[in-house]
Amino acid sequence: MSVRLQKTEAGREAIHRRDGELSRAARNLLLILDPSRPAEAWLAAVAGAQPADLERLIALGYVAEPEAPAALPPGVSPARAALQALLPTLDARLLYARLTAEARPLLGLVKGYRLVLDLERSGPEQLPRLAQRFVDELEAAQGTAAALDFCRRLGSPG
């Protein structure tokens, strides 16, 4: 199976509620699976995982093929679009923690420090704007690939 799959909202909920209907191998597969690699590569990475485990995840609606990305409006970077799609699904505490932890290492001492100060001074309603600023500054400093990698890590559990 050379198809690439991603967790669905139902799959993320199953992880949080620790779905007891899944075998250990199926649960581990669900935890790590993302569209960065073909499904067969993820099967090989999980000890004891069988194609039947992947088929069960698909049948339960826990994983699916990623939807084709919509055409980006002019001037919108892929990283900005990725973050915008991800923001509604993120817990504010997780977003805050990830931004404060990664600001200085990824943006540098001065820009990172300024962002952390702004995070500490702001409320939850400003968090999406500051996350966008973080991604924009990261993209400007390190490129689109680094900004997309941050968004991918932001959306993955743990």
C-alpha positions in Angstrom: 0.0 0.0 0.0 1.9 3.1 -1.2 -0.8 5.5 -0.2 -0.1 8.2 2.3 -2.5 8.6 5.1 -3.2 11.0 7.9 -5.1 10.9 11.2 -8.6 12.1 11.1 -10.4 14.0 13.8 -11.9 10.7 14.9 -8.4 9.2 15.1 -7.1 12.1 17.3 -10.1 11.6 19.6 -9.4 7.8 19.7 -5.9 8.6 20.8 -7.0 11.0 23.6 -9.7 8.6 24.9 -7.3 5.6 24.7 -9.6 3.5 22.5 -9.5 0.1 24.0 -10.8 -1.5 20.8 -7.4 -1.2 19.1 -4.6 -3.7 19.5 -1.3 -2.3 20.8 0.2 -2.4 17.3 -2.8 -0.6 15.8 -2.7 2.1 18.5 1.1 2.6 18.0 0.5 2.8 14.3 -2.2 5.4 14.8 0.0 7.5 17.1 2.9 7.8 14.6 1.2 7.7 11.2 1.3 10.9 9.2 1.4 11.6 5.4 5.2 12.2 5.4 5.8 8.5 4.5 3.7 5.8 2.7 1.5 3.6 4.9 3.7 0.6 4.2 6.7 2.4 5.7 4.8 3.1 8.9 3.7 -0.5 9.0 7.4 -1.6 8.9 8.2 0.9 11.6 5.8 -0.5 14.2 6.7 -3.8 15.7 4.0 -6.3 15.2 1.8 -4.1 13.0 0.1 -6.0 10.2 -1.8 -4.7 7.1 -5.0 -5.8 9.0 -4.2 -3.2 11.7 -4.0 -0.4 9.0 -7.2 -1.7 7.4 -9.0 -1.5 10.8 -7.8 2.1 11.3 -9.2 3.0 7.8 -12.5 1.1 8.4 -13.0 3.0 11.8 -12.3 6.3 10.1 -9.3 7.0 12.2 -7.0 7.5 9.2 -7.7 8.7 5.6 -5.9 10.0 2.6 -5.1 13.7 2.9 -7.5 16.0 1.0 -6.0 17.7 -2.0 -4.8 21.1 -0.9 -6.9 24.0 -2.0 -5.2 26.5 -4.3 -3.5 29.1 -2.2 -4.6 32.7 -2.6 -1.9 34.9 -4.1 0.7 36.0 -1.5 -0.2 33.2 1.0 2.8 30.9 1.8 2.3 27.2 2.2 3.5 27.5 5.9 0.9 30.3 6.6 -1.8 28.2 5.0 -0.7 25.1 7.0 -0.9 27.0 10.3 -4.3 28.5 9.4 -5.6 25.0 8.8 -4.1 23.7 12.0 -5.0 26.5 14.4 -8.7 25.5 15.0 -7.6 22.0 16.0 -5.0 23.0 18.6 -5.3 23.3 22.3 -4.3 26.8 23.4 -2.0 25.5 26.2 -0.2 23.2 23.8 0.2 26.1 21.3 1.5 28.4 24.0 3.9 25.8 25.4 5.3 24.9 21.9 5.8 28.5 20.9 7.6 29.5 24.1 9.8 26.4 24.0 10.8 26.8 20.4 10.9 30.6 19.9 14.5 31.2 21.0 16.0 28.1 19.4 14.3 28.6 16.1 14.2 32.4 15.8 17.3 33.4 17.7 17.9 35.0 21.0 16.5 38.5 20.3 13.5 37.7 18.1 12.7 34.6 20.2 12.9 36.6 23.4 10.6 39.3 22.0 8.0 36.7 20.9 8.1 35.0 24.3 7.6 38.4 26.0 4.6 39.1 23.7 3.2 35.6 24.5 3.5 36.2 28.2 1.8 39.6 28.0 -1.1 38.4 25.8 -4.2 36.4 26.3 -5.5 33.4 24.5 -7.3 35.5 21.9 -4.0 36.8 20.6 -2.4 33.4 20.4 -3.3 32.7 16.8 -1.8 36.1 15.7 1.4 35.4 17.6 1.6 31.9 16.2 1.3 33.3 12.7 4.0 35.9 13.5 6.2 33.0 14.7 5.7 31.0 11.5 6.2 34.1 9.3 9.5 35.0 11.1 10.7 31.3 11.0 9.9 31.2 7.3 11.8 34.4 6.7 14.8 33.3 8.7 15.1 29.6 7.8 12.9 29.0 4.8 9.5 27.5 4.0 10.7 23.9 4.7 11.6 24.8 8.3 8.3 26.6 8.8 6.3 23.7 7.4 8.3 21.3 9.6 7.3 23.3 12.6 3.6 23.2 11.6 3.9 19.4 11.1 5.4 19.0 14.6 2.8 21.3 16.0 0.0 19.1 14.7 1.5 15.8 15.8 0.7 14.4 19.2 3.4 14.6 21.9 
